[in-house]
Amino acid sequence: MKRIHRLLLHLTDQYYLLWFALLGLLTAFLCFRCLGIGAIDSWDEARHGISAYEMMQNGNYLVNTFQGSPDYWNVKPPLSFLTVIAGFTLFGYTAVGLRFFSALAYLLTVLCTGWFARRYGKLASLLTMVFLTANYYPFKAHLVRAGDADGLYLLLFTLAMLAMLKVREDHRWLYACGLCFSLAFLTKSFHAGMIAAVGGLFLLKTGELKKMRLSVWAGFLGCSVLPILIWGILRFQYDGTVFFWNMYEADLAGRTASGGLEGHGFPFDFYLNSVFLDFDHIYGFLSLIALLGILYLWIRPFEADQMMVQADRTGILLWFFVPLLGFSLVSTKLMWYVYPCTVPLCLLAGIFLSRFLRSSSLRPGLSLLCLMLTGVSALSFTWRNYADNVRGARSNDLQTFVQEQFTREDALTGSVIYLDAYDPFLYANTTSWEQNMRLLAMMEGDLDCQDGGAKAFLKEENDCLLILSIPFLQDYPQLSSCTILADNGQYLLLHREPARQ
């Protein structure tokens, strides 16, 4: 048993770069496989896509718009829209283009965190990467496989924290931390305040605050404030303080108000119960490993530095607890607010578990058993992540119908189009274009989406199209004179020419 255990650990160290590369490829597979298949979601993803599309059409890459007007609902600075624009430029107006840089951002998050974790041992590095590949919820919603701001924000948050942990070695790392903060603000607005909170407490707690030279502080302030200031001055030229006031109202005042914003108010323990005490996924087990590791450090502090230096322990724990508790105090609670907490959780669990598996005080048989259980459990959770969020990605019938009927090169490109159909995303009939359907219609055929359904379609004086659920045809006998361009047994695509004078 002892021999097998030592052999496995030796193979881990001997072929570390190979294992690192394989885990990187596995992460890339989970990030990019079937990326364009899943149905586009309304609100954040579709809203970002529409704004990015319109910014490309009007040539203004500073002001995000929705249906041609400045968007004062999705009041985010422009960086996340620019990544969607870059995706559209590289891959065309497709779901892959919409989501590519979110997936790439998570891949970079895993690679950077895993590489950083080498300072705690090669096994700790690999375990951290394994846990991040099994990180279920970011793959499920709003991050890895979604075209919105959270993927880039998580990457910048993570890079800021990794730079923070290296400040003791070289104070110039504070510049990188400040730059990541400013870019995170330009991505997700006031959410970046959590980076400042963690970083400030870390510098205060470790005593590094008093050691900084004036030149370092000047460089840090330049990196952390100047990009935001430049954007603010440029944006002010368009609508004065209107955008900034709406940004404050929506992202700060609105989300901290009693009762929560848009029905997302939950009690203080929401995140603890729904994520970090979740044993259906990997989080409950990672939390247990981290808790046992913290207790070990507290009970046996004289051995703590063999695991990691005190400043690193302080930094990682702040990275984990400050956002978790901070967002728990806020009335508005959404799962993706605490996605940044999952990275230090995986890092802590990787460090503590690697220390345990390498412990010479454990019996070889027990160490081998724990090593095998770790491998089987990680494989199981990673497989579930793949099965549910990658292989399980599906479009819906209405979106599939639109994708099948239109291309940006055919004669229907740019047509006026109406909708009177059952929308699987809404689980209801609709005569209005939901944000996800509006974006899809724009991407597929640069279509001019109009609300009002079949009634408005029949009153339209110009050449136009209608997507109609087949059962609704009996409600509008006037449609019998229209040309049926497509019929898939569930939806019709009807064409109506203007009446001749």
C-alpha positions as CSV (number, residue, x, y, z in Angstrom):
1,M,0.0,0.0,0.0
2,K,2.7,2.4,1.0
3,R,4.6,1.7,-2.2
4,I,1.5,2.3,-4.4
5,H,0.8,5.5,-2.5
6,R,4.4,6.8,-3.0
7,L,4.3,5.8,-6.7
8,L,1.1,7.8,-7.4
9,L,2.5,10.9,-5.6
10,H,5.8,10.4,-7.5
11,L,4.0,10.2,-10.8
12,T,2.1,13.4,-9.9
13,D,5.3,15.3,-9.3
14,Q,7.3,13.7,-12.2
15,Y,4.8,14.4,-14.8
16,Y,3.3,17.6,-13.4
17,L,3.4,19.6,-16.6
18,L,1.7,16.8,-18.5
19,W,-1.1,16.6,-15.9
20,F,-1.4,20.4,-15.9
21,A,-1.7,20.4,-19.7
22,L,-4.3,17.6,-19.6
23,L,-6.4,19.4,-17.0
24,G,-6.2,22.6,-19.1
25,L,-7.5,20.7,-22.1
26,L,-10.3,19.2,-20.0
27,T,-11.3,22.6,-18.8
28,A,-11.2,23.9,-22.4
29,F,-13.4,21.0,-23.5
30,L,-15.9,21.8,-20.8
31,C,-15.8,25.5,-21.7
32,F,-16.1,25.3,-25.5
33,R,-17.8,22.0,-26.3
34,C,-21.4,22.7,-27.6
35,L,-20.9,26.4,-26.7
36,G,-23.3,27.5,-29.5
37,I,-26.0,24.9,-28.9
38,G,-27.7,26.1,-25.8
39,A,-30.7,28.5,-26.1
40,I,-29.9,32.2,-25.7
41,D,-31.3,33.5,-22.4
42,S,-33.1,36.8,-22.0
43,W,-32.0,39.6,-19.7
44,D,-28.2,39.7,-19.1
45,E,-27.0,37.5,-22.0
46,A,-29.5,38.7,-24.6
47,R,-29.2,42.3,-23.4
48,H,-25.5,42.2,-23.7
49,G,-25.7,40.7,-27.2
50,I,-28.2,43.3,-28.4
51,S,-26.2,46.2,-27.1
52,A,-23.0,44.8,-28.6
53,Y,-24.8,44.2,-31.9
54,E,-26.1,47.8,-32.0
55,M,-22.8,49.3,-30.9
56,M,-21.2,47.5,-33.9
57,Q,-23.9,48.8,-36.3
58,N,-23.8,52.5,-35.1
59,G,-20.0,52.6,-34.6
60,N,-20.3,53.9,-31.0
61,Y,-18.2,51.6,-28.8
62,L,-18.7,53.7,-25.6
63,V,-22.4,53.9,-25.2
64,N,-24.4,50.7,-24.9
65,T,-27.9,51.0,-26.4
66,F,-31.1,48.9,-26.5
67,Q,-33.4,49.3,-29.5
68,G,-31.5,52.3,-30.6
69,S,-31.6,54.3,-27.3
70,P,-29.0,54.5,-24.5
71,D,-29.7,51.6,-22.1
72,Y,-30.4,52.8,-18.6
73,W,-31.5,49.4,-17.4
74,N,-28.2,47.4,-18.1
75,V,-26.0,50.2,-16.7
76,K,-22.6,48.6,-17.0
77,P,-19.4,50.2,-18.3
78,P,-18.5,49.1,-21.8
79,L,-15.7,46.5,-21.3
80,S,-18.0,43.4,-21.2
81,F,-19.8,44.6,-24.4
82,L,-16.5,45.1,-26.1
83,T,-15.6,41.4,-25.5
84,V,-18.9,40.3,-27.1
85,I,-18.1,42.6,-30.0
86,A,-14.7,40.9,-30.3
87,G,-16.5,37.6,-30.3
88,F,-18.9,38.7,-33.1
89,T,-15.9,40.0,-35.1
90,L,-14.0,36.7,-34.8
91,F,-16.9,34.2,-35.2
92,G,-19.7,36.1,-36.8
93,Y,-23.1,36.9,-35.3
94,T,-23.5,33.5,-33.6
95,A,-24.0,32.1,-30.1
96,V,-20.3,31.1,-30.2
97,G,-19.3,34.7,-30.9
98,L,-21.6,35.9,-28.1
99,R,-20.1,33.5,-25.5
100,F,-16.6,32.8,-26.6
101,F,-14.7,35.3,-24.4
102,S,-16.7,34.3,-21.3
103,A,-15.6,30.7,-21.9
104,L,-12.0,31.8,-22.5
105,A,-12.0,34.0,-19.4
106,Y,-12.9,30.9,-17.2
107,L,-10.3,28.8,-18.9
108,L,-7.7,31.5,-18.1
109,T,-9.0,31.7,-14.5
110,V,-8.4,28.0,-14.0
111,L,-5.0,28.0,-15.7
112,C,-3.8,31.1,-13.7
113,T,-5.1,29.8,-10.4
114,G,-3.7,26.4,-10.9
115,W,-0.3,27.7,-11.9
116,F,-0.2,30.1,-8.9
117,A,-1.1,27.2,-6.6
118,R,2.3,25.5,-7.4
119,R,3.7,27.6,-4.6
120,Y,1.8,25.2,-2.2
121,G,2.9,22.1,-4.1
122,K,2.3,20.4,-7.4
123,L,-0.4,18.2,-6.0
124,A,-2.2,21.3,-4.6
125,S,-2.0,22.9,-8.0
126,L,-3.5,19.9,-9.8
127,L,-6.2,19.4,-7.2
128,T,-7.2,23.1,-7.4
129,M,-7.6,22.7,-11.2
130,V,-9.6,19.5,-10.8
131,F,-12.0,21.3,-8.3
132,L,-12.4,24.2,-10.7
133,T,-13.4,21.9,-13.5
134,A,-16.1,20.5,-11.3
135,N,-17.3,24.0,-10.4
136,Y,-20.9,23.3,-11.4
137,Y,-22.9,26.6,-11.1
138,P,-20.6,28.8,-13.1
139,F,-21.0,26.4,-16.0
140,K,-24.8,26.3,-15.5
141,A,-25.7,29.9,-15.5
142,H,-24.4,33.4,-16.1
143,L,-20.7,32.8,-16.5
144,V,-18.7,30.2,-18.5
145,R,-21.3,29.5,-21.2
146,A,-23.1,32.8,-21.2
147,G,-22.4,36.0,-23.1
148,D,-22.5,38.5,-20.3
149,A,-20.2,40.3,-17.9
150,D,-19.6,37.7,-15.2
151,G,-16.9,35.6,-16.9
152,L,-14.6,38.5,-17.5
153,Y,-15.3,39.9,-14.0
154,L,-14.4,36.6,-12.4
155,L,-11.1,36.5,-14.3
156,L,-10.2,40.0,-13.3
157,F,-11.3,39.4,-9.6
158,T,-9.1,36.3,-9.5
159,L,-6.1,38.0,-11.1
160,A,-6.4,40.9,-8.7
161,M,-6.4,38.4,-5.7
162,L,-3.4,36.5,-7.1
163,A,-1.5,39.7,-7.5
164,M,-2.4,40.7,-4.0
165,L,-0.9,37.5,-2.6
166,K,2.4,38.4,-4.3
167,V,2.6,41.9,-3.0
168,R,4.8,40.9,-0.1
169,E,7.4,39.6,-2.5
170,D,7.4,42.7,-4.7
171,H,5.3,45.8,-4.0
172,R,5.0,46.4,-7.8
173,W,2.4,43.6,-7.9
174,L,0.1,46.3,-6.4
175,Y,0.0,47.9,-9.8
176,A,-1.4,44.7,-11.3
177,C,-4.0,44.5,-8.5
178,G,-5.0,48.1,-9.1
179,L,-5.3,47.6,-12.9
180,C,-7.4,44.5,-12.4
181,F,-9.7,46.5,-10.1
182,S,-10.2,49.3,-12.6
183,L,-10.9,46.8,-15.4
184,A,-13.3,44.9,-13.2
185,F,-15.1,48.2,-12.5
186,L,-15.3,48.8,-16.2
187,T,-16.8,45.4,-16.6
188,K,-19.3,45.1,-13.7
189,S,-19.5,48.4,-12.1
190,F,-19.7,48.6,-8.2
191,H,-19.2,44.9,-7.8
192,A,-15.5,45.6,-8.1
193,G,-15.7,47.2,-4.7
194,M,-15.3,43.7,-3.2
195,I,-11.7,43.7,-4.7
196,A,-10.9,46.9,-3.0
197,A,-12.4,45.6,0.3
198,V,-10.4,42.4,0.2
199,G,-7.2,44.2,-0.9
200,G,-7.5,46.9,1.7
201,L,-8.1,44.5,4.6
202,F,-5.2,42.4,3.4
203,L,-2.7,45.3,3.3
204,L,-3.9,46.4,6.7
205,K,-3.9,43.0,8.4
206,T,-0.4,42.0,7.1
207,G,1.2,45.4,7.8
208,E,2.1,45.9,4.2
209,L,0.2,49.2,4.2
210,K,2.9,50.9,6.3
211,K,5.7,49.6,4.1
212,M,4.6,51.0,0.8
213,R,6.6,53.9,-0.6
214,L,5.0,57.0,-2.0
215,S,6.0,56.1,-5.5
216,V,4.3,52.7,-5.2
217,W,1.0,54.4,-4.0
218,A,1.2,56.8,-6.9
219,G,1.6,54.0,-9.4
220,F,-1.2,52.0,-7.7
221,L,-3.6,55.0,-7.8
222,G,-2.8,55.6,-11.4
223,C,-3.5,52.0,-12.4
224,S,-6.7,51.7,-10.3
225,V,-8.3,55.2,-11.0
226,L,-7.0,56.5,-14.3
227,P,-8.8,54.0,-16.6
228,I,-12.1,54.6,-14.8
229,L,-11.6,58.4,-14.9
230,I,-10.9,58.4,-18.6
231,W,-14.0,56.3,-19.3
232,G,-16.1,58.6,-17.0
233,I,-14.9,61.8,-18.8
234,L,-15.7,60.3,-22.2
235,R,-19.1,58.9,-21.2
236,F,-20.0,62.3,-19.5
237,Q,-19.9,63.9,-22.9
238,Y,-22.9,61.9,-24.2
239,D,-25.5,62.3,-21.4
240,G,-23.9,64.1,-18.5
241,T,-24.6,62.5,-15.2
242,V,-27.7,60.5,-16.3
243,F,-25.9,57.2,-16.9
244,F,-23.8,57.5,-13.7
245,W,-26.9,58.2,-11.6
246,N,-28.8,55.3,-13.1
247,M,-25.7,53.1,-12.5
248,Y,-25.7,54.1,-8.8
249,E,-29.5,53.6,-8.5
250,A,-29.5,50.1,-10.1
251,D,-26.2,48.6,-9.0
252,L,-25.8,50.1,-5.5
253,A,-28.9,51.7,-4.1
254,G,-31.3,49.3,-5.8
255,R,-29.5,46.1,-4.9
256,T,-29.0,47.1,-1.3
257,A,-32.5,48.3,-0.7
258,S,-34.8,46.4,1.7
259,G,-36.7,43.6,0.0
260,G,-34.2,43.1,-2.9
261,L,-34.3,44.3,-6.5
262,E,-36.7,42.7,-9.0
263,G,-37.9,40.1,-6.6
264,H,-34.4,38.7,-5.7
265,G,-34.5,39.4,-2.0
266,F,-33.4,36.5,0.2
267,P,-32.3,36.0,3.8
268,F,-28.8,36.3,5.0
269,D,-28.0,32.5,4.9
270,F,-29.1,32.2,1.2
271,Y,-25.6,31.6,-0.1
272,L,-24.5,29.3,2.7
273,N,-27.6,27.1,2.2
274,S,-27.7,27.1,-1.6
275,V,-24.0,26.9,-2.4
276,F,-21.5,26.2,0.3
277,L,-23.7,23.7,2.2
278,D,-24.6,22.0,-1.1
279,F,-23.6,18.3,-1.0
280,D,-25.5,17.5,-4.1
281,H,-22.6,19.2,-5.9
282,I,-19.0,19.6,-5.0
283,Y,-19.3,22.7,-2.8
284,G,-20.3,21.0,0.4
285,F,-17.4,18.7,0.3
286,L,-14.9,21.5,-0.6
287,S,-16.3,23.5,2.3
288,L,-15.8,20.6,4.7
289,I,-12.2,20.1,3.6
290,A,-11.5,23.9,3.9
291,L,-13.1,24.0,7.4
292,L,-11.1,21.0,8.6
293,G,-8.0,22.6,7.2
294,I,-8.7,25.9,9.0
295,L,-9.3,24.1,12.2
296,Y,-6.0,22.2,11.8
297,L,-4.2,25.5,11.3
298,W,-5.9,27.0,14.4
299,I,-5.2,23.9,16.6
300,R,-1.6,23.3,15.4
301,P,-0.3,26.8,14.4
302,F,3.3,25.8,14.9
303,E,3.1,23.6,11.7
304,A,1.1,26.1,9.7
305,D,4.0,27.6,7.8
306,Q,4.8,24.2,6.4
307,M,1.5,24.5,4.5
308,M,1.5,28.2,3.6
309,V,2.8,31.4,5.0
310,Q,0.5,33.4,7.3
311,A,0.1,36.2,4.8
312,D,-1.2,33.8,2.2
313,R,-3.6,32.2,4.7
314,T,-4.9,35.7,5.6
315,G,-5.3,36.7,1.9
316,I,-7.1,33.6,0.8
317,L,-9.4,33.6,3.7
318,L,-10.3,37.2,3.1
319,W,-10.8,36.4,-0.6
320,F,-13.3,33.8,0.5
321,F,-15.1,35.3,3.4
322,V,-15.4,39.1,2.5
323,P,-17.4,38.6,-0.7
324,L,-19.4,35.8,0.8
325,L,-20.4,37.8,3.9
326,G,-20.6,41.1,2.0
327,F,-23.1,39.9,-0.5
328,S,-25.0,38.0,2.2
329,L,-25.6,41.4,3.9
330,V,-27.0,42.8,0.6
331,S,-30.7,42.1,0.3
332,T,-30.6,41.3,-3.5
333,K,-29.1,37.8,-3.9
334,L,-28.2,36.0,-7.1
335,M,-26.0,33.0,-7.3
336,W,-23.5,34.6,-9.7
337,Y,-22.7,37.3,-7.1
338,V,-20.6,34.8,-5.1
339,Y,-19.0,32.9,-8.0
340,P,-15.7,34.7,-7.1
341,C,-15.8,32.9,-3.7
342,T,-15.7,29.5,-5.4
343,V,-12.1,30.1,-6.6
344,P,-10.5,30.5,-3.2
345,L,-12.7,27.7,-1.9
346,C,-11.2,25.4,-4.6
347,L,-7.7,26.7,-3.8
348,L,-8.1,26.2,0.0
349,A,-9.5,22.7,-0.5
350,G,-6.6,21.8,-2.9
351,I,-4.0,23.1,-0.5
352,F,-5.4,21.4,2.6
353,L,-6.2,18.1,0.8
354,S,-2.8,17.9,-0.8
355,R,-1.2,18.4,2.6
356,F,-3.3,15.6,4.1
357,L,-2.6,13.2,1.2
358,R,1.1,13.8,1.6
359,S,1.1,13.5,5.4
360,S,3.7,11.1,6.8
361,S,1.7,10.6,9.9
362,L,-1.2,8.8,8.1
363,R,-1.1,5.1,7.6
364,P,-0.3,4.3,3.9
365,G,-3.5,2.3,3.4
366,L,-5.6,5.2,4.6
367,S,-3.7,7.7,2.5
368,L,-4.1,5.5,-0.6
369,L,-7.8,5.1,0.1
370,C,-8.3,8.9,0.5
371,L,-6.3,9.5,-2.7
372,M,-8.5,7.1,-4.6
373,L,-11.7,8.5,-3.1
374,T,-10.6,12.0,-4.1
375,G,-10.0,10.8,-7.7
376,V,-13.3,9.0,-8.0
377,S,-15.3,11.9,-6.4
378,A,-13.7,14.5,-8.6
379,L,-14.3,12.5,-11.7
380,S,-18.0,12.0,-10.6
381,F,-18.6,15.7,-10.0
382,T,-16.8,16.7,-13.2
383,W,-18.9,14.2,-15.2
384,R,-22.1,15.6,-13.7
385,N,-20.9,19.1,-14.7
386,Y,-20.4,17.8,-18.3
387,A,-23.6,15.8,-18.5
388,D,-25.8,18.6,-17.2
389,N,-24.2,21.8,-18.5
390,V,-22.3,20.7,-21.7
391,R,-23.9,17.6,-23.1
392,G,-27.2,18.7,-21.7
393,A,-27.2,22.0,-23.6
394,R,-30.3,22.4,-25.7
395,S,-31.9,25.1,-27.8
396,N,-35.7,25.5,-27.9
397,D,-38.0,24.9,-30.7
398,L,-38.7,28.5,-31.5
399,Q,-35.1,29.5,-31.6
400,T,-34.2,26.5,-33.7
401,F,-36.9,27.5,-36.2
402,V,-35.5,31.0,-36.6
403,Q,-32.0,29.6,-37.0
404,E,-33.1,27.2,-39.7
405,Q,-35.0,29.8,-41.7
406,F,-32.6,32.7,-41.9
407,T,-29.0,33.5,-42.9
408,R,-27.5,37.0,-43.3
409,E,-26.9,36.4,-47.0
410,D,-30.4,35.5,-48.3
411,A,-33.1,37.7,-49.7
412,L,-35.0,38.0,-46.4
413,T,-32.1,39.8,-44.6
414,G,-33.3,43.0,-43.0
415,S,-37.0,42.2,-43.3
416,V,-39.7,43.5,-41.0
417,I,-40.9,40.5,-38.9
418,Y,-43.7,39.9,-36.4
419,L,-44.2,37.1,-33.9
420,D,-47.4,35.3,-32.8
421,A,-46.3,32.0,-31.3
422,Y,-45.7,29.9,-28.3
423,D,-42.3,30.7,-26.8
424,P,-40.8,27.8,-24.8
425,F,-38.6,30.3,-22.9
426,L,-41.7,32.0,-21.5
427,Y,-43.8,28.8,-21.4
428,A,-46.6,31.0,-22.9
429,N,-48.0,32.5,-26.1
430,T,-46.6,35.9,-27.1
431,T,-47.0,38.6,-29.6
432,S,-44.0,40.5,-28.4
433,W,-40.3,39.8,-29.0
434,E,-38.5,38.7,-25.9
435,Q,-34.9,39.9,-25.6
436,N,-33.4,36.5,-26.5
437,M,-35.6,36.1,-29.6
438,R,-34.9,39.7,-30.6
439,L,-31.2,39.1,-30.4
440,L,-31.4,35.8,-32.3
441,A,-33.4,37.5,-35.1
442,M,-30.9,40.2,-35.4
443,M,-27.9,37.8,-35.5
444,E,-29.5,35.4,-37.9
445,G,-30.9,37.8,-40.5
446,D,-30.6,41.4,-39.3
447,L,-34.4,41.3,-38.9
448,D,-36.4,44.3,-37.8
449,C,-38.5,42.9,-35.0
450,Q,-41.9,44.4,-34.4
451,D,-44.4,43.7,-31.7
452,G,-48.2,43.2,-32.1
453,G,-48.4,39.7,-33.5
454,A,-50.7,38.7,-36.4
455,K,-53.0,41.7,-35.9
456,A,-50.2,44.1,-36.5
457,F,-48.8,42.0,-39.3
458,L,-52.1,42.2,-41.2
459,K,-52.2,46.0,-40.8
460,E,-48.6,46.4,-41.9
461,E,-48.5,48.4,-45.2
462,N,-45.0,47.2,-46.2
463,D,-43.5,43.9,-47.1
464,C,-43.2,41.8,-43.9
465,L,-42.9,38.4,-42.3
466,L,-44.7,36.6,-39.5
467,I,-43.7,33.6,-37.4
468,L,-46.9,31.9,-36.3
469,S,-47.7,28.8,-34.2
470,I,-49.7,26.6,-36.5
471,P,-52.8,26.2,-34.2
472,F,-53.2,30.0,-34.2
473,L,-53.8,29.9,-38.0
474,Q,-57.5,29.2,-37.4
475,D,-57.9,32.4,-35.5
476,Y,-56.8,34.5,-38.5
477,P,-58.6,33.4,-41.7
478,Q,-57.1,36.5,-43.4
479,L,-53.7,34.8,-43.3
480,S,-54.8,32.3,-45.9
481,S,-53.8,34.7,-48.6
482,C,-50.2,34.9,-47.3
483,T,-47.3,32.9,-48.8
484,I,-46.0,30.1,-46.5
485,L,-42.2,30.2,-46.7
486,A,-41.6,27.5,-44.1
487,D,-43.6,24.9,-42.2
488,N,-41.9,22.6,-39.7
489,G,-45.1,21.2,-38.2
490,Q,-45.0,23.5,-35.3
491,Y,-44.3,27.0,-36.7
492,L,-45.1,28.8,-39.9
493,L,-43.1,31.5,-41.6
494,L,-45.5,33.7,-43.5
495,H,-44.8,36.4,-46.1
496,R,-47.1,39.2,-46.9
497,E,-46.6,41.6,-49.8
498,P,-48.0,45.1,-49.6
499,A,-51.4,45.6,-51.3
500,R,-51.2,47.0,-54.8
501,Q,-52.5,50.5,-55.3
